[in-house]
């Protein structure tokens, strides 16, 4: 997602399979990034971390 300041922030939306679209639980990366690719990579890392936390 592009912020108002012209930087990018990674956002991950988690929800159970078959759940309603409105039931997602959005999580944002802690910092903003200058490049969209950096924000995307950070969002992927955040998604992996969140899924591992749910498994344990």
C-alpha positions as CSV (number, residue, x, y, z in Angstrom):
1,X,0.0,0.0,0.0
2,X,1.3,3.5,-0.9
3,X,1.2,5.9,2.0
4,X,0.3,9.6,1.8
5,X,4.0,10.4,2.2
6,X,4.9,8.5,-1.0
7,X,6.4,5.5,0.8
8,X,5.1,2.0,0.9
9,X,3.9,-0.2,3.8
10,X,3.3,-4.0,3.7
11,X,-0.1,-5.2,4.8
12,X,-1.2,-8.8,5.5
13,X,-4.8,-9.8,5.8
14,X,-5.4,-13.1,7.6
15,X,-8.7,-15.0,7.7
16,X,-9.7,-18.6,7.9
17,X,-10.5,-20.5,4.7
18,X,-14.2,-20.1,4.0
19,X,-14.6,-17.1,6.4
20,X,-16.4,-14.0,5.4
21,X,-14.2,-11.4,3.6
22,X,-15.0,-8.8,6.4
23,X,-13.6,-11.2,9.0
24,X,-10.0,-10.6,8.1
25,X,-7.4,-9.4,10.6
26,X,-5.1,-6.9,8.9
27,X,-1.5,-6.6,10.1
28,X,1.0,-3.9,8.9
29,X,4.7,-3.9,8.7
30,X,6.3,-1.9,11.4
31,X,8.1,0.5,9.1
32,X,7.5,2.2,5.7
33,X,9.7,1.5,2.7
34,X,11.0,3.6,-0.2
35,X,10.2,0.9,-2.8
36,X,7.1,-1.2,-3.4
37,X,9.3,-4.4,-3.7
38,X,10.7,-3.8,-0.2
39,X,7.2,-3.5,1.3
40,X,6.1,-6.6,-0.6
41,X,9.0,-8.6,0.7
42,X,8.4,-7.4,4.3
43,X,4.7,-8.3,4.0
44,X,5.7,-11.9,2.9
45,X,8.0,-12.2,5.8
46,X,5.3,-10.9,8.2
47,X,2.8,-13.4,6.7
48,X,5.2,-16.3,7.3
49,X,5.8,-15.2,10.9
50,X,2.1,-14.8,11.6
51,X,1.3,-18.2,10.1
52,X,4.0,-19.9,12.1
53,X,2.7,-18.2,15.3
54,X,-0.8,-19.6,14.6
55,X,0.6,-23.1,14.1
56,X,2.1,-23.2,17.5
